[in-house]
Amino acid sequence: MKKEQLLTDQKIMELIKTLDDIIEDHIYDGIHEISVASVMLAVAVRKIKDQIPEEEFRLLMEELITGESGYELVIDEEDTERTIH
């Protein structure tokens, strides 16, 4: 089994750029960005659900829906710094 790599700040920024590029490509093809983002979200939710226990998944979804997680991801693209509050 391959050792899992950490997601560095640089990799996070590369991933964000890749996802933004995918959305922009589909917008160029005439597809609304919310439709593309919705599909990405559905895939992400399914992947998360497959990886964590059902109760933890339910609590995570509840926090996302209510906005009561207390965490905020702030990305400063110029400094490529990531802060989680």
CORCORNOR-V182545 format. One record per residue. N is the residue number from 1. SS is DSSP state (alpha for helix, beta for strand, coil for the rest). PHI is phi in whole degrees, -180 to 180 (none if undefined). D_CENTER is the distance of its C-alpha to the mean C-alpha in whole Angstrom. Layout:
((N;SS;PHI;D_CENTER) (N;SS;PHI;D_CENTER))
This chain:
((1;coil;none;25) (2;coil;-74;23) (3;coil;-68;22) (4;coil;-74;18) (5;coil;-90;17) (6;coil;-77;15) (7;coil;-90;12) (8;coil;-76;14) (9;alpha;-58;14) (10;alpha;-63;15) (11;alpha;-66;13) (12;alpha;-62;10) (13;alpha;-65;11) (14;alpha;-64;12) (15;alpha;-66;9) (16;alpha;-60;8) (17;alpha;-62;12) (18;alpha;-61;12) (19;alpha;-66;9) (20;alpha;-60;11) (21;alpha;-63;14) (22;alpha;-62;13) (23;alpha;-62;13) (24;alpha;-60;16) (25;alpha;-61;18) (26;alpha;-74;18) (27;alpha;-62;19) (28;alpha;-59;22) (29;coil;-81;23) (30;coil;95;23) (31;coil;-95;20) (32;coil;-67;19) (33;alpha;-61;15) (34;alpha;-67;14) (35;alpha;-63;15) (36;alpha;-66;13) (37;alpha;-62;10) (38;alpha;-63;11) (39;alpha;-65;12) (40;alpha;-60;8) (41;alpha;-64;7) (42;alpha;-61;11) (43;alpha;-65;10) (44;alpha;-62;7) (45;alpha;-63;9) (46;alpha;-63;12) (47;alpha;-62;11) (48;alpha;-63;10) (49;alpha;-59;14) (50;alpha;-71;16) (51;alpha;-106;15) (52;coil;-125;16) (53;coil;-60;19) (54;alpha;-55;19) (55;alpha;-65;20) (56;alpha;-64;17) (57;alpha;-64;15) (58;alpha;-60;17) (59;alpha;-65;17) (60;alpha;-62;13) (61;alpha;-64;13) (62;alpha;-62;16) (63;alpha;-64;15) (64;alpha;-66;12) (65;alpha;-69;15) (66;alpha;-86;17) (67;coil;72;15) (68;coil;-100;18) (69;coil;-72;15) (70;coil;83;17) (71;coil;-106;14) (72;coil;-141;13) (73;beta;-99;10) (74;beta;-116;13) (75;beta;-119;13) (76;beta;-99;16) (77;coil;-67;16) (78;coil;-73;20) (79;coil;-96;20) (80;coil;49;16) (81;beta;-104;16) (82;beta;-124;14) (83;beta;-127;15) (84;beta;-114;14) (85;coil;-104;16))
